[in-house]
Structures are given as structure tokens and as C-alpha cells.
Amino acid sequence: MKKYRVKKTALGARAMLILCIFFSCFTLSSAAQNETTPVFKTYRVGIFAPLYLDTIFTSTGAIRFTDAIPKFMTPGLEFIHGAQIALDSMKLTNDNVEAFIYDTKSYTKTIPQLIAGKKLDNLDILIGSVKDVEFKQLADFALTKSIPFISATYPNDGGITANPFLVIVNSTLKAHCEAIFSYLVQNHGTDKIFLCRQKGPQEDKVAAYFKMINIQDGKPLLDIQTLNFDSIVSPGLLKNRLDSNRQTVIIGGSLDETFATKLTKACYQIHESYPITLLGMPNWDNFKALMNKDVFVDFPVFFTTPYFNTKWDEYSKMVNSVYMKKYKARATDMAFKGFECTWLFTKLVTTYPGTVINHLNEKSFKLITDYNFRPVLLKKDAPVPDYFENKHVYFVRIMNGSISKAW
């Protein structure tokens, strides 16, 4: 039995399709309730995302936007769409699940207000597509109440320490650097390796991660040379440092699209004479030039990602089918993240109440993505983990405008 409370207003057709899923809560039960049905335990799941409802509606309830939903709203909406599909399609045996959707950008029901009013105290798990201030607020609350907080999409620890109830699903930049380094040790230990970068705080962070990972016992394990570039990434400079008879690995140590494009172009211009493996950062999959099939023809660019979905498995097909029927569009990556995190962690909280953190790597509930949650101790002598993080990342290849799993 499912109970919905839907917020209705006068909307255009497209807006109604997107906003029709807004509800305070609904209950998902294992069987219809009647006089003979046993009373099952109810688990309460809080799902948090930036929906901006107070921005899109006026004080009288009228819609501010009649033609289209603003782009800043779509990630949160898509995450909630996916979460709803998970809850709609989930089958339970002897439990009830009561799910609550919270708009983290509400003016009148902010997270601090919800906490102060004890509105979150009865939740058994928090699942959030949040970042920055809201991320820290929920993480702090989770620690206070010993409730697991699943950070589904934010690739950052937000400075959180000593919080064993925080679970980071979208691997941090440090975890990606660790994965790249591990790959280099196993496959390119004797090859020339260059970290190519420009000036910038993010670039400083990437370089610091590789240095810290490489020098753990007082001396570097790999010979990683750093090449600094300004606004021009010269193929001539690269060529002067390479050996045509030796494999070279280029690490693109920047999250900047312009730099990534220039570096890829420089490598592309000399790759026929100099064997190059180009490894980029986890956000390179969104870069326009790399996804253009006519730009870097037959030249592969590799990057890491914690999410890889061919969309050919039965769950992905189901999500796409339901999404198309409800919203007249294909499910986005954010929708899949909302679906998978809600399904997985709702199953965990109903199967292992009170001990979810001890069962994060339960394989029987796998849907689409492989996860490997490990405790992170920022100081070796820390008495408790600072948080748990998904350390499983896929190596993915972009070539001729398409993405495929590399290894």
C-alpha cells in the first residue's frame, strides 16, 4: 500500500511532469493492511536534495516559471525522480518503509530548523544529494544521533573528521588519485610518467595527493616528473621530454576543461610517433571536445569514475522505461544515482537495522554499480574512522565520441 501527498498547482504540461513527484512522504508496505495483517516494523528514510520549491513558487502558490524548469533545479529533481522509482519498485517481505523528501533549499524548513524541531530524530537513515553547508549539517546531525548519512553525489569529505556514520558514495579526488597511482604501479612502473598541470588551487591539490601517495616511506616509489604549463600547452615541449622508443604516461592533473582540451590536443599531435597513454581527471567525461567524435580521431583518453553504467542491465532498462513513461525523457545519471542509492541503502537499513555501517559491502543487494566502501583514517592513530568512502573506481575510455570501460 502506498500513500502519497502531492503538492498540486497550476502548471504548464512540462512543469507538471517534473513537479508531480513532490510529496512529503509515502509509505511502502509489504502487504495491504487489513484486520489480519501482522504489524510490521516501519523504517523511516529521509531523502535530501536541493529542489528550490520556495524559489519556484510565489507566496500565493503560483508558479514563477511557466515555460521551463530552471536548470539549477534539474539535478535535485532528477535525483528525487530516481529515488521515487526505487521506492515504487522495491519489494519488501516483512517491513514497512516510510520515506520523507526534504528540500534542502527551503526557506521555511531549513535543515537547522528541522533539527531544532526534532523533525529528523525518528529517521533510520539519511540519503542526500547535497554539498557544502547542507552536507556538513547532515553529517554533524548523523553523528549526534548515530544515524548513517549516505552522501550520494558529493565527491568531497567537506572537512569532516571522526564521523563513522558518514558514507561517501561518490569517491573523492584523493581516492581517484590513489586509484590512478595503483594502476601506474601495476602497469607502468618502468615507463616515463609526467604529471602535466597549470597553476591553480585544484591543480595544487592533485599534485599534493600524488606526492603524498608516492612518498610514503621517505622516497618515491615511482619517478613522476611534473611539467608546468601556462596558457599554452606546447606539443614541442612534450616532444622534447619523450622517447619514441618508450611508453609514456601523461597524467592530466587539472579539472579545467580548457587545459584538458589543450593537453589532449598536444598529445594527439605527436601520439603517432610517441606512444602515449593519457589519463585525465574524473570530470573529463563532460568535456565537449573529448566527446566530439571528429576531433581526436582514434586517440583514447582515459579517466576514472565511481559510476559506470552501460544501461543494458535489467534494472537500468526498468528505470529508463518508467522514466520515459512518467517524464517523457530518458533517465539521467542523477536519476540513476538517486535510484541506486535509495534502493541499496533502504534494503540495507531494513535488513540490518542499527548495523548498516557493518554491511556496506553486502553484494547480494548489488544493482548496477560495484562499490568498495573502506574506512578512511586521516591520522593513522585515529580511534574511529573519519568516514567511510567508496574506493572502487572504474577506468573508462573516451574515443571517437563514445565511452567504454577500459579496465
N, C-alpha and C positions, 0 to 999 in steps of 0.2 A: 504494500500500500504506500502510495506516495502523496504527500500533501504539499502543495505549492501556494505561496503567497506572492503574487506577481504584481509589480508596480505597473499600472497602465496609465497612458496619457495619449494625447492626440499627436501622432507621429506620421511622418511620411512612411511609405512602404519599406524602404531600405532601413530607415532608422528603427522601425518596429521589429524587423527581423533581427537586428543586432541587440536591441534592448529588451526583447521579450523574455530573456532568461533572467532578468534581475529579480531576485527574490530574497526574502530574509532568511528562510530556512526551509528545508524539506526533510521528511523522514523516509528512509528506505528500510522496509521491513522484509523479513524472510517469508512471511505468510500473511494473508488477510486476517484482520483482527476480528474475532468473534468470541462468544462466551466460552468456547472450549479451547481456544488458542492459548498456549502457555505464555507467560510473561517473560520475554527475553531481555537481556541486559541491553541498554542503549548506550552507544558510544557517540560522543559529540566531536565533530570535526570542524575546525574553523579554517576557512579558506580566505586568504587576504590578497587583494590585488588593487591597483590604482584604477578605479572606474570613473572618477570625476563626476559623479552624479549631481553634486551640488553646483558644478560648473555648467553642466548641460541643461539643467532645469532652472527656471526662474523661481522666485519665492511663491508664485501663484501656481506652480506646477506646469507652466507652459514650457515647451521645448525651445531652446535658443537656436538650434540648428535644424533646419527643415530639409535641406538637400542632401547632406552627407555628414557622417560622424567624423569629428576631427581626428587627425592621425595620432595625436598624442594619447587618445583613448584606446586605440585598437589593440595594443599588446595586452593590456589588462583584460579587455573584453574577450579576446581570443583565448587567454588562459582560462577564464571562467567558463567559456563555451566548452573547452576540453574537459574541465573538471565536471561539468554537468553531465556530459556524455558518459564519463566514467561512472558516476553515481547512478545514472539511469540504467546502465547496462550491467552493473555489478550484481552478482547473485550471492546472497548470504544464507547461511544454514540456520544458525540459532541466535542471531543477533539483530539488533536494530541499529541503524546509523542515522543520526540527526546532523545534517550539515548546515552550517551557517556561512553566508557570504558577507564579507566585510569590505567596504570601500575605504581604502587607506587614505584617500584624498577627500574624505568627508569633512565639511566644515563643522558640523554639529555633533558628530560621533567619531572624534579622533581616537587614535589608539590610546593615548594617555587618559582620555575621558572614559573609554571603555574599561580600561584597567582600574581607574579610580572608582568607577561604579560597579566593579566586580562583575562585569558582564562577560568576562572571559574565563572566570575561575573554574567553571564546570567543563571546560573543553578538555578532551583527552589528547588532542594533537593539534598543532598549528602547521598549516601548509601555506607558504607565502611566495608570491611573485612580487617581492618588494626590494627596496635598496635604501641605502643612506640612512636617514633618521628612522624611518619605519622599521628597517632591518634591525637596528640596534634596540629599538623599543621592544620589539617582539622577542629578540634574543634575551634581553635582560628579564623580561617577564617570564619566559620559558624557564630560565634558571631559577628564578624565585619560586615558581610553582612546580618545578621538576616535571615539566611537560615538554616532550620533544617538539622542537621547532624545525621544520623542514624548509630550508631556503632553496626553492626550486630553480631559480633563474639568475640569481646574483652571483657572479664569479669573483667574490671578494669575501674576506673574513670581517671586514668593517672594523678592524682593530679589536675584535672580541678575543678575550683570553679566559682560560679557566671556566669554560662553559661546556660541559659534556652533554648538554641537551641540544646543542646546535648541530645540525646536519647540513652540510653544503653539498648540493647535488651537482651544480654547475661548477666544475673544477676551477680553482683559482689559477692565475697566471703562473704562480710558482709551481703548481702541480704540472702545468704544461711544460715548463722548462725542465722539470725533473724527468718527465717522460721523454722529451727530446734528447736529454743527456744520456739517459739509459739506452735509447736507441743508438746513439752515436758510439757508446762504449761497446755495444754488442756487434755493430755492423761497420763502423768506420774508425776504429781505434788507431789505425795506421795511416789514414788519409789526411790530407790537408783540410783543416777546418777553420773557417773565418766567420766571426760574428760581425755582420755589417749593420751599422747604425747611423743615426743622425743625432743631433743634440735634442734633449728633451727629458722631462722627468720620467715618462714611461720607459723611454729607452735606457735611462739610468737604472731603473728598477729591473729591467730584463737583464742588463749586463751584470748587475749585482747578484741576481739569482744564479746565473751561470757560474760566476766566480765563486760564490759560496758553495754551490754543489760540487764544483770541480776541485776545490781546495778544501778537503775535509781532514786530511792528515798532514797538513803542513806543506804539501807540494801538489801541483796539479796532476790529475790523472790523465787528462787529455791536453794536447797542445792546441788550444783555441786562441787564435790571433784575432784581435779586434781591428776592424777597418772603419774609420770615422769619415763620414761624408757630409758635405754641406748641402746646398740646394741642387748641386749637380752630382749625379751618380755616373761616373765615367766608366764605360766598358774598358777603356785603356788602362785605368788604374787596376781594375780587376785582372786584366790580362797579364799585367806585369808581375802579379803575385802568384799566378797559377802555373801549373806544369801540365803540358799537353799529354804527357805520358802517365799522369797520375790523377786518380779520382779526387775531386774537391767537393766539400760540403759547404754551402753558403747558408748561414742562418740569418734570416731577415729579422733583426732584433728591434722591430718597430711595429706599432699598431696603427701607424699612419698610412692612409690609402695612397697618398701621392708618393711617399717614399717607397712603399711596397711596389707600386707600378713602375717607378724608375729603376729600382733594383732588378725587378723581373725583366725589364727591357734590356738592361745591361747584360744580364746573364744570357738572355735569349740571343743577343747579337754575337756571342762568342761560343755558345754551347756546342756547335758542330766541331770545333777544333779543340775545345777544352771540356772534358766530361765533368758536368756539374750536377749536383743534387741540391735543389733549392728548397729549404724548409722555412715556412712562414709561421706567423703567429695565429692563434685560434680565431681571430676575427677576419682573416683574409678571405674567407668564403663569401663575404658580402661585397668584395671589391669588384667594381664594374668591369674593368679591363681584363681581369683574370678570368671572368666568366664569359668574355666575348670569344666565341669560337674562331673568329677570324684574326685575332690579334697575335697570340703566341702559339702558332700552329705546331702541334705535336711536341710541345715543350711542357712537361709536367711540373706543377708546383704543388708541394706537399704542405699540409698544415695539420694541426691536431684539434680534436673536438671531443667533448664528452658525450655528444649526441650524434648518432648516425642512424638514419632510418631510410631504408630503400622503399618503404611504404608498400611492400609486396606481401607482408605477413598478414595473417587473418585479422589481427586487432587493428592494424593500420587501415586495412580495407573497410572494416566496420566503421571506424571513426570517419573516414572520408565519405562513406555512404550516408551516414547520419548527418554529418556536417552539411553535405550538399543538399540533403532533403530539407534541413531546418533553415540554413542560411544562404542557400544558393551559391555556394563557393566551396573551393577545396580547403581542407583543413590546413592551417598554417603550422609552422614549427612551434609557436607559442601554444596553440591549441593541443598539439601532441604532448607538449611538456605538462600542460595542465591535466590532460587525460592520464598520462602515465604516472605522474607523482600522486595524484588523487587516488587512483586505483591501487597502486603499490602500497602506499602508506596507510590507507584506510584498511586494506587487508591485513597489514602488519599489526595495526592497533587493535583490531578485533580478534586476531589470532593470538597475539602475545601482549595482552593488556598489562601495562606497567613495566614491560621489559622490551619495548620496541628497539631501544638502542643496542641491545644484545643480539638482535636478529636482523640487522640492516642488510646483511648479505644473503638473506634467505632466497635461494634460487628457485624454489617452487612457485614463486609469485612473479617471476620474470615475464614481462610482456614483450617489449621491443628492444630496450637498451640494456647492455651489460654494465653493471655497477660494481665497484670495489671500494666500499667505504672503510677508511682506515682512521684510527685516532691520530690526531696531529698534536704533537707536543713541541711548542716553540722553544721551550727550555727542557733539556734532557732530564732534569731532576724534578720536573713538574709533578705534583701529586695526582692530578687528574688531567685528562686530555683538554686542550684548549677548545677543540671542537672535533667533529668527525667530517671527513671530506671524501668525496668520490675521486679516487685516484686512477680510475680506468679511463683512458683517453684513446680514441681511435686515431690512427694516422690515415689521412684522406688525401686523395689526389685530385687536383683540378687539371683537366686537359681538354682542349678543344671545346670549352664551354660546358663540360659535364663533370660531375663529381662522383667519385667511386672510392670504395675502401681500398687502401693500399696494403696495409698490414696491421 
